[in-house]
Amino acid sequence: MHTYPLKEGEEVLWTGAPQRPRKWFPEYAQMIELVGVVVVLSVLWGGGPIWAPFVGLFSGFLVFLYQRMTDRRSRENALSYLVTTQRIIFVANWHSGTEFRWIWFQYIRFRPSVKADETGVGTIKYGKAWHRFRFRNEELRGAWAPPALELRAIKDARRVADLIEQGRNRLIGTYTQAP
């Protein structure tokens, strides 16, 4: 059993992990596209020496893109979430150990946007798309990088967003300002 980094008096309100339905076609479609590009590049390679640098650069770009895609997919498969009375904790259970990242409610500056399907499985996003994109690119850099403020593909997404907002409002109500 994992020991989670909770403060004294902090309680866990909800735990969950991304619900990944078995989507075989998108993964195969990506592989088919990559094979198609490799075939086209092979044909261009035979077209003359003028195409050789472009084929090499594009092949290197595809290898880099594939590696980032597999890194992100492995992170999502290892990820789970905890919502406490004071923060959101992102937990990645790797084979080599457990990685924790969190965001305190008081530092969440944006209202959540919830996108859920008819079964209640959805994603809770905080902030603008540019901020999430920047954090999502940094989250693969190590345990000290900030988490992307998304709870992806979770059950009862609207209820979890309400729990987070209630926790934020409760904390905001306890703040006092000096005279």
C-alpha positions in Angstrom: 0.0 0.0 0.0 1.3 3.5 -0.9 1.7 6.2 1.7 0.3 9.4 0.2 1.7 12.7 1.2 -1.2 14.1 3.2 -1.0 16.9 5.7 -2.4 16.6 9.1 -6.2 17.1 9.0 -6.3 16.7 5.2 -8.9 14.2 4.0 -9.3 12.4 0.7 -12.6 13.2 -0.9 -12.3 11.3 -4.1 -9.8 9.0 -5.9 -9.9 7.8 -9.5 -7.9 7.0 -12.6 -8.4 7.6 -16.3 -11.0 5.3 -17.8 -9.5 4.2 -21.0 -11.9 2.3 -23.2 -10.3 -0.1 -25.6 -9.9 2.0 -28.7 -8.1 -0.2 -31.2 -8.7 1.7 -34.4 -7.0 5.1 -33.5 -3.8 3.3 -32.5 -3.8 1.2 -35.6 -4.7 4.3 -37.7 -1.6 6.0 -36.4 0.6 3.1 -37.2 -0.9 2.8 -40.7 -0.2 6.5 -41.3 3.4 6.1 -40.1 3.9 3.1 -42.4 2.3 5.1 -45.3 4.7 8.0 -44.7 7.7 5.6 -44.6 6.6 4.1 -47.9 6.2 7.5 -49.5 9.6 8.6 -48.2 11.2 5.4 -49.5 9.8 6.1 -53.0 11.1 9.7 -52.8 14.5 8.4 -51.6 14.8 6.6 -54.9 13.8 9.7 -56.8 17.2 11.3 -56.5 19.8 12.8 -54.1 17.9 16.1 -53.8 15.2 14.4 -51.6 17.7 12.6 -49.3 18.1 15.4 -46.6 14.3 15.9 -46.4 13.7 12.2 -46.0 16.2 12.0 -43.2 14.9 15.1 -41.4 11.3 13.9 -41.7 12.2 10.4 -40.5 14.0 11.8 -37.5 10.9 14.0 -36.7 8.6 10.9 -36.9 10.9 9.0 -34.5 10.8 11.9 -32.1 7.0 12.3 -32.4 6.5 8.5 -31.8 8.7 8.5 -28.7 6.7 11.5 -27.2 3.4 9.7 -28.0 4.5 6.5 -26.3 5.9 8.5 -23.3 2.6 10.3 -22.9 0.5 7.1 -23.3 2.6 5.3 -20.6 2.1 8.3 -18.2 -1.6 8.2 -18.7 -1.7 4.4 -18.1 0.2 4.9 -14.8 -1.7 8.0 -13.6 -4.3 8.3 -10.9 -5.9 11.2 -9.1 -6.7 12.1 -5.5 -8.9 15.1 -4.6 -8.4 16.1 -1.0 -9.9 18.9 1.1 -7.0 21.1 0.1 -5.5 20.0 -3.2 -5.5 17.8 -6.2 -2.8 15.1 -6.2 -1.6 13.5 -9.4 0.0 10.1 -8.7 2.0 8.1 -11.3 2.7 4.5 -10.2 5.8 3.5 -12.1 7.6 0.1 -11.8 10.5 2.0 -10.2 8.4 3.9 -7.7 5.6 6.3 -7.2 5.7 9.9 -8.3 3.5 12.6 -6.7 2.6 16.0 -8.0 -0.1 18.3 -6.7 -1.7 21.7 -7.0 -3.2 23.5 -4.0 -6.7 24.7 -4.4 -5.7 28.3 -3.6 -3.4 28.3 -6.6 -6.0 27.3 -9.1 -7.0 30.5 -10.8 -9.5 29.3 -13.3 -13.0 27.9 -13.3 -13.2 24.3 -14.5 -14.6 23.3 -17.8 -16.1 19.9 -17.8 -16.7 17.8 -20.9 -18.5 14.5 -20.2 -20.4 12.0 -22.2 -23.7 10.4 -21.4 -22.1 7.8 -19.1 -20.5 10.5 -16.9 -17.0 9.8 -18.0 -15.3 13.1 -18.9 -12.4 15.4 -18.5 -12.0 18.4 -16.2 -9.8 21.1 -17.6 -8.5 24.3 -15.8 -7.1 27.3 -17.7 -6.6 28.2 -21.3 -5.5 25.7 -23.9 -2.1 27.3 -24.3 -1.3 26.9 -20.6 -2.4 23.3 -20.6 -0.3 22.6 -23.7 2.8 24.1 -22.1 2.4 22.2 -18.9 1.6 18.9 -20.8 4.9 19.3 -22.7 6.8 19.9 -19.4 5.1 17.0 -17.5 7.4 14.5 -19.2 10.5 16.2 -18.0 10.5 14.8 -14.5 8.9 14.7 -11.1 9.4 18.4 -10.4 7.6 19.7 -13.4 4.2 21.1 -12.7 1.2 18.9 -13.6 -1.1 19.7 -16.5 -4.3 20.8 -14.9 -6.5 18.1 -16.5 -8.2 15.2 -14.9 -8.6 13.1 -18.0 -11.3 10.5 -18.7 -12.6 10.1 -15.1 -15.9 8.8 -13.9 -18.5 11.3 -12.6 -16.5 14.2 -13.9 -19.2 16.8 -13.0 -19.4 15.6 -9.4 -15.6 15.7 -9.0 -15.5 19.2 -10.5 -18.2 20.2 -7.9 -16.1 18.6 -5.1 -13.1 20.6 -6.2 -15.1 23.9 -6.4 -16.6 23.3 -3.0 -13.1 22.7 -1.5 -11.8 25.9 -3.2 -14.8 27.9 -1.9 -14.4 26.5 1.6 -10.7 27.5 1.6 -11.4 30.9 0.1 -14.0 31.5 2.9 -11.3 30.9 5.6 -8.8 33.4 4.2 -8.4 36.6 6.1 -6.7 39.8 5.2 -4.6 41.9 7.6 -6.1 45.3 8.4 
